[in-house]
Amino acid sequence: MRKVDLCLSSEGAEVILATSSDEKHPPENMIDGNPETFWTTTGMFPQEFIICFHKQVRIERLVIQSYFVRTLRIEKSTSKEPVDFEQWIERDLVHTEGQLQSEEIMGRDGHATYLRFIIISAFDHFASVHSISAEGIALSNLS
């Protein structure tokens, strides 16, 4: 089994829910592999999005690149539907003036079919997520 970036749309990942969407910066931009594109919130917090893998995966390392995210919670589910989420990680990110925040998380018990990212608070009225990268292994397809 090879390690891949499980969050890339080219690997089958899909953003199935986002609480805000700007036509110039849609949620799909987070997983398109293009460092020039991003998803932006439209103010008010919390904001959230859900990534579906369409298979059972084991995430070993997660990297989130963003701007102005203050507190981020990540929940995971191993269900066939996006239900029964359990809290996995919660982090306060450091404000980085003029450059992307890059938060690396080593996955403990990183088995999931869905990840829900909740931006609880931000350093500004808006926040953006430029990429979500999940290094890991696809274990099995959902039947």
Salt bridges, closest charged atoms under 4 A:
GLU14 OE1 - HIS54 NE2 2.72
GLU48 OE2 - ARG116 NH1 3.99
GLU60 OE1 - LYS3 NZ 2.83
GLU60 OE2 - ARG58 NH2 2.82
GLU75 OE1 - ARG116 NH2 2.60
GLU86 OE2 - LYS76 NZ 3.60
GLU90 OE1 - ARG73 NE 2.92
GLU97 OE1 - HIS95 NE2 3.07
GLU103 OE2 - ARG91 NH1 2.85
GLU104 OE2 - ARG61 NE 3.02
ASP109 OD2 - LYS76 NZ 3.38
GLU135 OE1 - ARG61 NH1 3.56
